[in-house]
Amino acid sequence: MAICSVCGNDYDKAFTIQRGSESRIFDSFECAIHAMAPQCAHCQCRIIGHGIEAAGKFYCCAHCAGHAGHSDIKDRTA
């Protein structure tokens, strides 16, 4: 079994996620998201979708990017 690097649970169905040279073991996607997903620069939620990058910062959506002064960014066109 493997021990989750976030919660310490010793779990027989743990999995490993590798990003670049970083490799960590998790027992759930919840722990993986908590440890590895970037945070929105405006609302601080974890970005688990595509998100938006503007001026070197990550945002969960165009709404949050707009609050940070990036009004030219749109989620979709109508």
N, C-alpha and C positions, 0 to 999 in steps of 0.2 A: 504494500500500500504506500501511498505518497501523502505527504503533509502539505496542506494548503499554505501558501506563503502569506496569506492575509489573515485567515481566522484560526489557523493551526489544526484544523480538522484532519484526522488521519482517515483517508477515504480510498476505497478500492477502485473507484471510477474517476479518480483525479486525472487531469489533463495538463499538458504543458503548452504555453503560448510563448513564442519567440518573436521578438521585435529587434531587428538588428542583432547586436551581440547579447542583448538581454533575454534571458530565458527564465520563466517563472512557472510554478506549479499552482493550480487552482482546483478547488472542489466544486465550483459552480461558476456560471457566467456572472452572477452577481459579484462575487469576489474579484473576478477578472476585470469587470468594468470598473469597480471601485479602485483597483490598483493601476490600471493601464489606460483607461479612456481619458482623453483630454477634457478639460473643463471649459465651458463657455466663458469668455472674457467679460461678458456682461452679467449673466444671471448665475454663473457658477454651476449650472447643471452639467452632468456628465454627457458628453457627446457620443452617442452610440450609433448614429447614422452618419451620413456624409458630412454634415456640418458645412461651414463656410469659413474660408480663410481670407482675411483682409488686413493689409499692412502688418503682416507677421503675427497676427492674433487669430485665434479660432473662436467661432461663434456657433451656437446650435442652430440658428435660423437667421433669415434676413431681418426679422423684427429686432433681434438683439444687436445685430450688426448696425442697423439703423440708429439705435439708441446710442451707439458708440461713435456716430458721425459718418457712417458709411451708407448714406442714403441712396446711392446708385445701385446697390445690390438688391436683387429681387429673388424671391423663392421660385416663382414661376411666371410665365407670361400669359396674359389672357387675351 
